[in-house]
């Protein structure tokens, strides 16, 4: 899947606030930094972080903006 295909799928998955929908899009080596500045490294930590965020934003929508792609 290329970035143009991934990003809308990821945004829809996040909007669902359902880890079972988000999980297939998360690589096992993934690191995620939330707006709190907290960094979650690895799938288990990322899952824990998403559950915390989903609990905080239950009644809110989800949108992505100002995206930057990092290449190695």
Sine and cosine of phi, psi and omega as CSV:
sin_phi,cos_phi,sin_psi,cos_psi,sin_omega,cos_omega
0.00,0.00,0.76,-0.65,0.01,-1.00
-1.00,0.02,0.22,-0.98,-0.04,-1.00
-0.83,0.55,-0.61,0.79,-0.01,-1.00
-0.90,0.43,-0.50,0.87,0.05,-1.00
-1.00,0.09,-0.61,0.79,-0.08,-1.00
-0.93,0.37,-0.74,0.68,-0.15,-0.99
-0.85,0.53,-0.75,0.66,0.04,-1.00
-0.90,0.44,-0.58,0.81,0.04,-1.00
-0.90,0.43,-0.67,0.74,0.01,-1.00
-0.91,0.42,-0.68,0.73,0.02,-1.00
-0.88,0.47,-0.68,0.73,0.04,-1.00
-0.90,0.43,-0.64,0.77,0.02,-1.00
-0.89,0.46,-0.70,0.71,0.02,-1.00
-0.89,0.46,-0.65,0.76,0.00,-1.00
-0.89,0.46,-0.44,0.90,0.02,-1.00
-0.94,0.34,-0.41,0.91,-0.08,-1.00
0.81,0.58,0.58,0.82,0.00,-1.00
-0.83,-0.56,0.92,-0.38,-0.06,-1.00
-0.84,0.54,-0.56,0.83,-0.01,-1.00
-0.89,0.46,-0.44,0.90,0.04,-1.00
-1.00,0.07,-0.57,0.82,-0.01,-1.00
-0.97,0.24,-0.65,0.76,-0.14,-0.99
-0.78,0.63,-0.70,0.72,-0.02,-1.00
-0.89,0.45,-0.27,0.96,-0.01,-1.00
-1.00,-0.10,0.00,1.00,-0.05,-1.00
-0.97,-0.26,0.88,-0.48,0.05,-1.00
-0.94,0.35,0.50,-0.87,-0.03,-1.00
-0.89,0.46,-0.42,0.91,0.00,-1.00
-0.99,-0.14,0.22,0.98,-0.12,-0.99
-0.93,0.37,0.58,-0.81,0.18,-0.98
-0.86,-0.52,0.68,-0.74,0.01,-1.00
-0.77,-0.64,0.72,-0.69,0.10,-1.00
-0.92,-0.39,0.84,-0.54,0.02,-1.00
-1.00,-0.01,0.17,-0.99,-0.06,-1.00
-0.88,0.47,-0.29,0.96,0.06,-1.00
-0.96,0.29,-0.23,0.97,-0.05,-1.00
1.00,-0.03,-0.15,0.99,0.00,-1.00
-0.96,0.29,0.74,-0.67,-0.02,-1.00
-0.97,-0.23,0.74,-0.67,0.02,-1.00
-0.90,-0.44,0.86,-0.51,-0.05,-1.00
-0.92,-0.40,0.77,-0.64,-0.01,-1.00
1.00,0.02,0.43,-0.90,-0.12,-0.99
-0.85,0.53,-0.69,0.72,-0.03,-1.00
-0.89,0.45,-0.70,0.72,0.01,-1.00
-0.92,0.38,-0.62,0.79,0.03,-1.00
-0.90,0.43,-0.68,0.73,0.04,-1.00
-0.86,0.51,-0.73,0.69,0.01,-1.00
-0.86,0.51,-0.69,0.73,0.02,-1.00
-0.89,0.46,-0.68,0.73,0.02,-1.00
-0.90,0.44,-0.66,0.75,0.03,-1.00
-0.86,0.50,-0.67,0.74,0.02,-1.00
-0.89,0.46,-0.71,0.70,-0.01,-1.00
-0.92,0.40,-0.69,0.72,0.00,-1.00
-0.87,0.50,-0.61,0.79,0.04,-1.00
-0.90,0.44,-0.59,0.81,-0.02,-1.00
-0.97,0.26,-0.50,0.87,-0.13,-0.99
-0.91,-0.41,0.50,0.87,-0.07,-1.00
-0.71,0.70,-0.70,0.71,-0.12,-0.99
-0.98,-0.20,0.31,0.95,-0.03,-1.00
-0.93,-0.38,0.35,-0.94,0.07,-1.00
-1.00,0.07,0.01,-1.00,-0.01,-1.00
-0.70,-0.72,0.72,-0.69,0.07,-1.00
-0.54,-0.84,0.50,-0.87,0.03,-1.00
-0.91,-0.41,0.62,-0.79,0.03,-1.00
-0.48,-0.88,0.27,-0.96,0.07,-1.00
0.79,0.61,0.76,0.65,-0.05,-1.00
-0.98,0.20,0.59,-0.81,0.06,-1.00
-0.77,-0.64,0.77,-0.64,0.01,-1.00
-0.98,-0.18,0.79,-0.62,-0.01,-1.00
-0.98,-0.22,0.82,-0.57,0.02,-1.00
-0.95,-0.31,0.63,-0.77,0.06,-1.00
-0.96,-0.27,0.00,0.00,0.00,0.00
